[in-house]
């Protein structure tokens, strides 16, 4: 049976880390927490639950995750964020895979997001498929904002039944704060690549974003929280282009 290491990158995740680790304990053979300077009880909780804890300085999303993968004892990596957890169905699906894991295979899961206590099944947020289980010989993380694993050409990706449960935001203020952070990073990345944002894009792209998420992707079926998700997504689109324009002006 092939062994798997779960790699979790953390900083001040005491609110989430226990749930994440508990969902992994009967599934993987090593739980590696790579911590980036937590000042809360993240490390203490992780160690008490039997995780191996290593520390590092922040190297950016991709480089930090790749560093964690290299520290893993096992060849197969299950990459999971501290605010995520495996559903029971997904746990069973991964356990069954361990009989026949191959380096030319990688595995993706549907991710279901909990937003302020409500599971969001529309707005373009579900199934939000993520490739999270693969051999570290056959792929590495790339990208600094929306990082993803770049697999070798010979690797085939398969779907595993069950959901990766994502506990994203506990209140709306957290969503605004995260949107501000990531739009800054996205604008900086676009600026480095020489991209520009016209006034037309600045004002009309947010409208298109909201219309698509709320109406075409049925965000209205998620009620008030669905409206809020679509609203912040549209606002983030505006912030991204506004910040990009500011970078060009400066």
C-alpha positions as CSV (number, residue, x, y, z in Angstrom):
1,X,0.0,0.0,0.0
2,X,1.4,3.4,-1.0
3,X,2.0,5.9,1.7
4,X,1.0,9.5,1.6
5,X,2.2,12.7,3.3
6,X,-0.3,15.5,3.9
7,X,1.4,18.9,3.7
8,X,-0.3,21.9,5.4
9,X,1.2,25.4,5.2
10,X,0.2,27.4,8.3
11,X,0.4,30.8,10.0
12,X,-1.9,31.5,12.9
13,X,-4.5,28.8,12.1
14,X,-5.6,27.8,15.6
15,X,-9.2,28.2,14.5
16,X,-8.9,25.7,11.7
17,X,-6.0,23.3,12.2
18,X,-7.6,20.8,14.5
19,X,-10.5,20.1,12.1
20,X,-8.1,19.7,9.2
21,X,-5.7,17.3,11.0
22,X,-8.6,15.2,12.4
23,X,-9.9,14.6,8.9
24,X,-6.5,13.3,7.8
25,X,-5.5,11.0,10.7
26,X,-7.1,7.8,9.3
27,X,-6.2,8.6,5.7
28,X,-2.5,9.6,5.4
29,X,0.7,8.2,6.8
30,X,2.4,11.4,7.7
31,X,0.9,14.9,8.5
32,X,3.5,17.6,8.0
33,X,2.7,21.1,9.1
34,X,5.1,23.7,7.7
35,X,4.6,26.8,9.9
36,X,5.5,30.4,8.9
37,X,5.8,32.2,12.2
38,X,2.6,31.5,14.0
39,X,2.1,33.4,17.3
40,X,-1.0,31.6,18.4
41,X,-1.6,28.0,19.4
42,X,-1.3,26.5,15.9
43,X,2.0,24.6,16.5
44,X,0.9,23.4,19.9
45,X,-2.4,22.0,18.6
46,X,-0.7,20.4,15.6
47,X,1.9,18.6,17.8
48,X,-0.7,17.4,20.3
49,X,-2.6,15.8,17.4
50,X,0.5,13.9,16.2
51,X,1.6,16.1,13.3
52,X,5.2,16.7,12.5
53,X,5.9,20.4,12.6
54,X,8.6,22.2,10.8
55,X,9.2,26.0,10.5
56,X,10.2,28.2,7.6
57,X,10.4,31.8,6.4
58,X,7.8,32.8,3.8
59,X,9.0,32.2,0.3
60,X,5.9,32.9,-1.6
61,X,3.0,30.5,-2.0
62,X,4.5,28.2,-4.6
63,X,8.1,28.1,-3.2
64,X,6.8,27.5,0.4
65,X,4.6,24.7,-0.7
66,X,7.3,23.1,-2.8
67,X,9.7,23.3,0.2
68,X,7.1,21.5,2.3
69,X,6.8,18.8,-0.3
70,X,10.5,18.2,-0.3
71,X,10.5,17.8,3.5
72,X,7.8,15.1,3.2
73,X,8.9,11.5,4.0
74,X,6.7,10.0,1.4
75,X,6.6,10.5,-2.4
76,X,2.9,11.0,-2.7
77,X,1.7,14.4,-1.5
78,X,-1.8,15.4,-0.4
79,X,-1.8,19.2,-0.3
80,X,-4.4,20.7,1.9
81,X,-4.9,24.2,3.4
82,X,-5.5,24.6,7.2
83,X,-9.0,25.9,6.5
84,X,-9.9,22.8,4.6
85,X,-10.9,19.3,5.6
86,X,-11.7,16.0,3.9
87,X,-15.4,14.9,3.9
88,X,-16.1,11.3,5.0
89,X,-16.7,10.3,1.3
90,X,-13.4,11.8,0.2
91,X,-11.6,10.2,3.1
92,X,-12.9,6.8,1.9
93,X,-12.1,7.5,-1.7
94,X,-8.4,8.4,-0.9
95,X,-8.0,5.3,1.3
96,X,-9.2,3.1,-1.5
97,X,-6.8,4.7,-3.9
98,X,-3.8,3.8,-1.7
99,X,-3.9,0.3,-3.1
100,X,-3.0,1.5,-6.6
101,X,-1.3,5.0,-6.6
102,X,1.0,5.5,-9.5
103,X,3.5,8.3,-10.3
104,X,1.8,8.9,-13.7
105,X,-1.6,9.5,-12.0
106,X,-2.8,12.6,-10.1
107,X,-6.1,13.1,-8.4
108,X,-8.5,16.0,-8.2
109,X,-11.4,16.7,-5.8
110,X,-14.4,19.0,-5.8
111,X,-14.2,21.7,-3.2
112,X,-17.3,22.9,-1.4
113,X,-17.0,26.2,0.4
114,X,-18.6,27.3,3.7
115,X,-19.1,31.0,3.7
116,X,-20.2,32.6,7.0
117,X,-21.9,29.3,8.0
118,X,-23.6,28.6,4.7
119,X,-22.4,26.0,2.1
120,X,-22.2,27.9,-1.3
121,X,-23.2,25.6,-4.2
122,X,-23.5,28.2,-6.9
123,X,-21.9,31.6,-7.7
124,X,-19.2,29.8,-9.7
125,X,-17.8,28.5,-6.4
126,X,-18.8,24.8,-6.8
127,X,-17.5,22.3,-7.8
128,X,-14.3,24.4,-7.8
129,X,-12.2,21.4,-8.7
130,X,-8.7,21.2,-7.2
131,X,-5.8,18.8,-8.1
132,X,-4.3,18.0,-4.7
133,X,-2.9,14.4,-4.7
134,X,0.1,13.5,-6.8
135,X,3.7,12.2,-6.8
136,X,6.2,14.9,-6.0
137,X,8.4,13.5,-8.8
138,X,5.8,14.4,-11.4
139,X,4.7,17.9,-10.5
140,X,5.5,21.2,-8.7
141,X,3.7,24.3,-7.5
142,X,3.9,27.3,-9.8
143,X,2.5,30.8,-9.7
144,X,2.5,33.4,-6.9
145,X,-1.1,34.5,-6.7
146,X,-3.4,31.7,-7.8
147,X,-0.8,28.9,-7.5
148,X,-1.4,25.5,-9.1
149,X,0.6,22.3,-9.6
150,X,2.3,22.0,-13.0
151,X,2.3,18.3,-13.8
152,X,4.6,16.5,-16.3
153,X,3.0,15.7,-19.6
154,X,2.8,12.0,-18.9
155,X,0.5,12.4,-15.9
156,X,-3.2,11.7,-16.2
157,X,-5.6,13.3,-13.8
158,X,-8.5,11.4,-12.2
159,X,-11.5,12.5,-10.2
160,X,-12.1,11.2,-6.6
161,X,-15.6,11.2,-5.3
162,X,-16.3,13.3,-2.2
163,X,-15.8,17.0,-1.3
164,X,-12.9,18.9,0.0
165,X,-14.6,21.1,2.6
166,X,-13.4,24.7,2.6
167,X,-14.2,26.8,5.6
168,X,-13.4,30.1,3.9
169,X,-14.7,33.1,5.9
170,X,-16.3,33.2,9.4
171,X,-17.5,36.8,8.8
172,X,-17.9,39.2,5.9
173,X,-15.1,41.4,7.1
174,X,-12.6,38.6,6.5
175,X,-13.8,38.3,2.9
176,X,-13.2,42.0,2.3
177,X,-9.7,41.8,3.9
178,X,-8.7,38.8,1.8
179,X,-10.1,40.4,-1.4
180,X,-8.0,43.5,-0.7
181,X,-4.9,41.4,-0.1
182,X,-5.3,39.2,-3.2
183,X,-6.3,42.0,-5.6
184,X,-3.1,43.8,-4.6
185,X,-1.0,40.7,-5.4
186,X,-3.0,40.1,-8.7
187,X,-2.5,43.7,-9.8
188,X,1.2,43.6,-9.0
189,X,1.6,40.3,-11.0
190,X,-0.3,41.8,-14.0
191,X,1.8,45.0,-13.8
192,X,5.0,42.9,-14.0
193,X,3.6,41.2,-17.1
194,X,2.9,44.5,-18.7
195,X,-0.9,44.2,-18.6
196,X,-3.0,47.4,-18.5
197,X,-6.6,48.2,-17.5
198,X,-8.8,50.5,-19.6
199,X,-11.5,52.7,-18.1
200,X,-14.0,50.6,-19.9
201,X,-12.7,47.4,-18.2
202,X,-12.5,49.2,-14.8
203,X,-16.2,50.0,-14.8
204,X,-17.8,47.3,-16.9
205,X,-15.8,44.2,-15.8
206,X,-17.3,44.3,-12.2
207,X,-20.8,44.5,-13.7
208,X,-20.1,41.5,-15.9
209,X,-18.6,39.6,-13.0
210,X,-21.7,40.2,-10.8
211,X,-24.2,39.4,-13.6
212,X,-22.4,36.2,-14.4
213,X,-22.0,34.9,-10.8
214,X,-25.5,36.0,-9.5
215,X,-27.7,35.2,-12.5
216,X,-25.9,32.9,-15.0
217,X,-24.2,30.8,-12.3
218,X,-27.3,30.9,-10.1
219,X,-25.8,32.7,-7.1
220,X,-29.3,33.9,-6.2
221,X,-30.1,30.3,-5.2
222,X,-27.7,30.7,-2.3
223,X,-29.8,33.4,-0.7
224,X,-28.3,36.4,1.1
225,X,-24.9,34.8,1.4
226,X,-24.9,34.1,-2.4
227,X,-25.6,37.8,-3.0
228,X,-22.8,38.8,-0.7
229,X,-20.3,36.4,-2.4
230,X,-21.2,37.9,-5.9
231,X,-21.1,41.4,-4.5
232,X,-17.6,41.0,-3.1
233,X,-16.4,39.2,-6.2
234,X,-17.5,42.1,-8.3
235,X,-15.9,44.6,-6.0
236,X,-12.6,42.6,-6.1
237,X,-12.7,42.8,-9.9
238,X,-13.0,46.6,-9.6
239,X,-10.2,46.8,-7.0
240,X,-7.9,44.7,-9.2
241,X,-8.1,47.0,-12.2
242,X,-8.1,50.1,-10.1
243,X,-4.8,49.0,-8.4
244,X,-3.3,48.1,-11.7
245,X,-4.1,51.5,-13.1
246,X,-2.6,53.1,-10.0
247,X,0.6,51.1,-10.5
248,X,1.0,52.4,-14.1
249,X,0.4,56.0,-13.0
250,X,3.0,55.7,-10.3
